[in-house]
């Protein structure tokens, strides 16, 4: 079996991707520093897939750890998730994001080169498009200055990989995610943010569960149909499956890099997400409208024709499915806490 290294593999997107890799016949090794995850996620992954994973508690920024990891395993490819990801936190603490997200990628690429590992899938983001003039965005939409330091780290990360593949024996696919939400249908893994959630859906589910007093919608004076921001929400399981498709494709590439949007192609406003949750859960949410939040883009959604045709990938879940699975997950973890 081909062995894949998944950095940050106990995190939200990483854990779902590990499940899908195992379901597709890959062996998986995970490295995670537990900054935004817990070791117990490993057991949940195993309970879903029925297959074990090798787990290394460590940091991709540690060169010695990475060298030892690559010496011990013969990796077919790497999927790189290990990075900080909160837009708001990056605005408050940009140096933290530059140090971790950029240094970690450089350390990983160095280990791949030294040990002859050719295939890389990079976790990028639609934030690289900034405030796009034309919607939906395609992969050739111009990259603009990011609205947050988090977005800047993704732009720099993409550029590093693009430069690297010009001169080194590495194939890479950059997956530009839109807004991952939801949870595994089993309710065994999902999004578990530290502290107060910075993303919309976990804040919605925590409000519905009584953990948060009320949901604050950041601005209703945007130039959209209902005044709230629009995003392309994608089910995390669909996103995970896109990584498997990318890993199958990347080995066919001739020392090059390619880029794919990963979304549904549909934009939903914050209020539409709230309504979908209320309809699916039969719960009335307590929410208010607050001021705009620094770093937020007014609206963005994907053109997905390239990934649909080239990788033969298609999103399967709709917004109501995303809300339903997110709520199942919230109820599951709330029961464990209580």
Secondary structure, 3 states (H helix, E strand, C coil): CCEEEEECCCCHHHHHHHHHHHHCCCEEEEEECCCCCCCCHHHHHHHHHCCCCEEEECCCCCHHHHHHHHHHCCCCEEEECCCCCCHHHHHHCHHHHHHHHHHHHHHHHHHHHHCCCCEEEEEEEHHHHCCCCCCCECCCCCCCCCCCHHHHHHHHHHHHHHHHHHHCCCEEEEEEECEEECCCCCCCCCCCCCCCCCCHHHHHHHHHCCCCCCEEEECCCCCCCCCCCEECEEEHHHHHHHHHHHHHHHCCCCCCEEEEEECCCCCEEHHHHHHHHHHHHCCCCCEEEECCCCCCCCECCECCHHHHHHCCCCCCCCHHHHHHHHHHHHHHHHHHHC
